[in-house]
Amino acid sequence: MAQTFLTHDIIAREALLQLKNELLAGQLLYNGYDAEYAKNPNGWKIGATINIKAPVYFRAKSGETIDVVDLKEQVTTLTVDQRYHVAWRCSSQDLTLNIEAFSDRWVKPAAQALANYIDADLFSTMYKYIPNQVGTPGTTPKDLLTYTLANARLTDELAPFSQRYCVVDPTSQAYLADHLKGGPQSIAVRAIEKANYGPVAGFDAMYVSNQLPTHTCGTSSGISMAYDDTFAEGDTTLSLDNAAGNFTTTILAGDIMTIAGTYAVNPISGASRNYLRQFVNYATATDAGTEATCTTIPGVAPWAIYSESAVEKDLPYQNIYGVPTDGDVVSIAGTAGLVHKVNLAFHKNCFGFVMVPLAMPIDGSKAAQRSEDGFSLRVSSFWDGVNDVNYMRLDALWGRAVLNPFLGCRIAA
């Protein structure tokens, strides 16, 4: 029987299969951007962008007379800027292996390395844009209540009931498994033995990942801060002052804060919720005794800050009830320097993720590319004729963006 040699097409198909099997975050996020692929038929480059229309919101009106309000259509941008690879050297004899043996030896570990990095990148980058949080930083949730509260927060923000997911770190998994062991046997077995609990706490599924981020609280956490500005509808930043004294404090990206008297709202009616609106700072700001200007969500376009007093076309985008006034107390979650885990609950449409085909080499190197279901990998190699070895690499190019930050909720641990 003639010897069968592996081809780059075969390796690319196997590599993409293994990548999809290993990915967690990449499988749970919205990735329906296949139509964008055709815009660059020769392959994508780092820095290319995809424009995504932000959701359009309405407020219902009473009465039979039509009342047309200008729509507020906005666009957010997803930049394809993450380019990573895994490379290895293999002999010509290795290429005579069947695909199962070659995959076990090379392809699976390489795809796993890429998948782990993609998951870590997605989780660690995008949690900083999620303003809602339940739980206590530095305290691992020990019962189901914290997770059901996260799911309740998604409901408060009008997240669709299907395709809701929760991802927790291994320690949180251990505590939750212990809590569930007295419950229905089927839930307890899944919780203790598997990384996928199935439907729990109102989520379609709960997963365990060791790629979830840790957050370090800035030195402003736990001290007295104050709102230091005159609010205007459509504000895109929050100015804070160190009310505890004339010394330097830092508000880090990912720090969550509340303002006394400024509440979350019902997105349908604009009525006040019974809890304060949470803001998340996503760019480090320093108060050196004067004030710190925080770039927050709500705050940045297309999620500028609007209250119940906004003009009619902006009312559907209302996200606070009760405008902040100069001197209002600002509380920042956690304590200075605290490092804690961040678990995540979210609807699929909270985040966008896209992997795009790369440009193919033109220097004679052998290569193949496989794109499927919003995922894409390129396999290429060149031969060292002096030593009779092949250098192979897997390459991936992707981008990510927050599509609607209110469809997610952080679970502090």
N, C-alpha and C positions, 0 to 999 in steps of 0.2 A: 504493500500500500504506500502511495506517495506521501512524503512528509508534508504536513500542513504548517505553513508559517503564519504567524500572526500579522495582521495588517493594522494600519493605524485606524481604519474605520472600525474594526472589531474592538480595538483597545478603547477608542473614544466612546463607543456605545456602552461598553462595560464600565468605564470610568463614570459616565453620567448616571448610569443606574446605581452605582455604589454611592455617588454623591447624594442623590435623592434619598437613598435609604438612610444615610447618616444625618442629613439635615433635620433640624427641628424648627428653629425660627423661620428659616427660609420656606418651609412647607406651610406654616400657619399664617403668613402675611399675604396681602393681596399682591399678586404678580401677573395680572392680566394685561401685560403691555406688549404682547406678541406682535400687534399691528405696527408697533414702532420699529420692529426689526427691519422692515422693508425700506426704511428711510436711509439706511446705510448698508446697501447690499454688499459692499466690499469689506465690511467689518467696522466695528466701533473703536474709538480712541478714548483714552482717559480725558475727562473734562467735558465730554458730550453731554447734552442735557435733554430731558424729556419734560415737556410742559403738561401739567396735570390740572384740570379744572377743580377748584375747591367746591365743596357742596354748596348748593343754593338753598336758602331757608326762606320760609314764608310765615306769616301770621294770619290766622283766619279772621275774617271780618263778619260782623253781624249785619242783618238786613238784606233786602232784595236789590238795592241799588249798587251797581258795580263801583268798586273803589280800587283803581289800578295804582300800584306803587312800583316805582322803578326798581328793577332787580339789581342786586349787588353781586355781580359776577367777578370772581377773582381767580387767579392762577397761582399755583405753587410749582416749584421746579424740583425735579429729581435729577441730580447730577451723577453721571456714571464715572466715579472717581476712585474705585477700589480695585486695584489690579494686583493679584497675588498668584504665585505659582508654587509647585512642588517639583523638584528635579531629582533624578537619580541616574546611576550608571548601571548598565546591564550588559552581559556578554551576548554574543551572537547565538550561543547555545540557549540562552534564556528565551530568545525569541522563537525557539522551536517548541516551547512548551504549549500545551493546550491552554485555552483562555481561562479555564478554571484554576489551573496551577499558577499561571502568570498573574491572575487577579489576586489570589491569596498571597502571593509573594510580594507584589509591587502595587497593583492598582488599588486594592482595598485600603491599605495604609495611607497611600497618597491621597485618595479621595476623602478619607476620614480626617486627615490633617486640614484639608481645605474646608471641609464641612464644619469642623470645630472652630476654625477661625471665622468663617462667615457667621455662624451663630453668635460667637462672642462679639463680633463687630456690630451685628444688628442689635443685640440686647444692650451692649454698653453705650452705644451711640444714642439710641432712640429713647431710652428711659428718661433722659434729661429734658425731654419735651413734654412729658406727661405731668400735668399739674395736680391731678387728683391722687390722693394717697390715704390708705387706711393702715391701722396698726401703729406700733410705737417703734421708732428707730432704736436699734440695739436690743430689742426684745423679740425673740423668735415666737411667732404665733403658735399657740399650743392647743387650739381647738378650731372647730369648723366656723365659728362665728365670724372671725376676721375675714375669711374667704367669702362668706355669704354677704358681708358688708361691701366687699369689693364688687361683687356682682350687683348688689343693690345700687352702687354708685354708677355702674354702667347703665342700669335701667333708668336712673334719674337723668342721665345724659342722653336718653333715647337711643341707645345702642340696640340694633336688631337682636332678637332673642336667639336666633341661630348663629352658629359660627363664633361663639364666645369661647375663649380658651384661657387657661391659667397655667403658668409655668412657675415652678417653685424650686428652690435649691435643695440639695440632699438632706440638710439638717431639718429644714421645715417639713420635708417629706416624712422624716423619721417621727417628728412630733405628731403630725397629722395621722400617720399610720397608727401610732399608739392611741390616739384619741378615737379612731374609728374601729379599733379592735373589738369593742363591745357592741358595735352596730351590726347591721345585716352582714352575714357571712360573705356574700359575694363581693361587697364593697371592701371588707377587711382584707380579703385575700388579694384583690387587685392592688390595694393600697400598700400592702406589706411586700408583695413579691414582684411588682412590676413598676416600670417607670411611667406607665399610662394608667391613671386611675379609672378612665372612662368618665361618664357623667357624674360630677360631684359639685355640690354647692351651686347648682344652676348653670354650670359651664358644660359645653358639649364634651369637653375632655380636660383633664388636668395632667400635666406632664412634669417630669423632673429633669433638670438640666444642671450640669456643673459649670455652664458657661454664663450664668447670670452675673450681673455686675455687682460690685460693691460701691457704695457711695460714701465719700468723705465729706462730713459737714464742715462748712466754713467757720471761721472764728466768730462770726456774728450769731451763730446758732446759740440759742439759750440766753442771750443778753437782751437788754431793752433797746429796741429800735423804734423809730417813728416815721410815719409818712411825712415827707417834706416837700410838698408840692401843692399846686392848685389844680384839681382834676378838670380835665376837658374831655368831652365825648370823643372817642376814637383815639385816646392816648395809646401810645405804643411802648411806653416804658413806665417804670415806677421809680421815683426818687425817694431814697431812704436816708435817715439821719441817725447817727449813733447817739441815742438819748442818754446813754449811761456815762458819758464822759468824752473828753477830747483825746481819743487814742484810735489807732488804726485797727479796723476789723475788715474781714474779707467775706464776701458772699460768693460761694463757689457755684459753678454750673451744676445744676441738679438740686440745689437747695430749694425747699418748699416753704412758702410763707403765707400767712393770713393777715388781714387788716381788720382791726376791731370795727364792727358795724357794717362791713361789706360782705354781703351774703351771696351764696350760689343761688341760681334761679331755675325755675321750671322753663325749659326751652320753648314749650308750647305757649304758655300763658304769660311768662315773665314774672310770675309770682315768686316771692322769696322762699327758699328752702330754709330748713331749720339749722343749717350749719354754714360756717363761713366759706366764702370762695377761696380756694387754694390757688396760689400763683407759683409757677416754677421758674426760677432764674436759670437761663441756659448759657450765659456768658459771664465769666468771673468779673465781679465788681468790687471795688475797694472804697471804704469810707475812711478817710484820713482825718476825721474831725470836722469835715464840712458836710458832704453828702455822697452817697453812692447811687449811681444810675443803673438800675437793673433792667436787663432785657428779659422780659418774661412772657409766658403764656398763661392766661390771656394777656395780650399786650402787643405782640408783633403781628403784622399783617400775614395772612388774612384773618387773624384772630385778635384784632384790636379790642380795646376795652370799651364796652357800651353798657349803659345803665338803663333803668326804666324811663329816664328822661331823654333818651336819644331821639333823633328825628325819625319819622315813620319808616323810611327806607332802611334804617339801621336797626330798628327794633327786633327784627327776626334774628339778629346776631347778638342780642343782649346776653351778657354773661355775668353781670353783677347786679345786685339789688342793694341800693344804699351807696352813694358815692363816697369815696374816702375824702377826708378833710385833713388839712394840715395839722400835724400833731397826733393823729390817730396811732394807737399802739400797733406795731408790727411784730408778729411772733414768727420766728424761723424754727422749723422743726429740728429736733435733735439737740445735741450739745456740741460745743466747739471741739473739732478734731475727731468726733466719733466716726468710726468706720463701720458700716453695717450693710448687710445684704439687701438687695432690692428684688423682690419677686414681682411678677407682672400678670395682671389680668387684662384682657383686651378683646375687642372684636376684630375680626380679620381685616376690616377696612380701616383700622386705626393707622396701620403702617403700609407703605408701599415698598416693594423689593423687586428689582429687575436684574437679571443676568443677561448680558448681550454677547453676541458672537464677536470674536476678535478678528482683526485683519489677518489673513493667511500669509505665511512667509513666501517670498518670491525668489529666494537665493538658492533654490534647489533642495532645501530641507524637506523631509517628508513630514506631512502633517495631515490631520483630519479634524473636523469639528462636528460636534453633535449638539443640536438644540431641540428641546422638547419641553412642553408644558411650562414655559417661562424660565427654564434653566438652560445653561449653555456651558460647554467645556471644549477647549482645544487641546489636542495631543500633537506634539511635534518631536522630532528627533534628528540628530545628525550622527554620522559614523566617524569614529577616529580610526582611520585605516592603519596607523602605526601600531596601535595596541589592540586592534580588532575589538573595540568596545563601542557600544551605543549610548549616547546621552539622550535621555528622554525627559520630557517635562509635561506637566498638566498646567494649563493657564486658565484663570477665570477673571472676568471683569464684571463688576456689578455696581449698582447704586442703590441708595435707600432714602426714604423721605417719610416724614410724618404727614399722613393725609388728613387725619382729624384727631388731634390730641385728646379730645374729650371722650373718645371711644376707648380709652385705656385708663387703668388705675394701678398705681404702684401699691405693693403690699410690703411695708417696711418689716425687716426682720433683724 
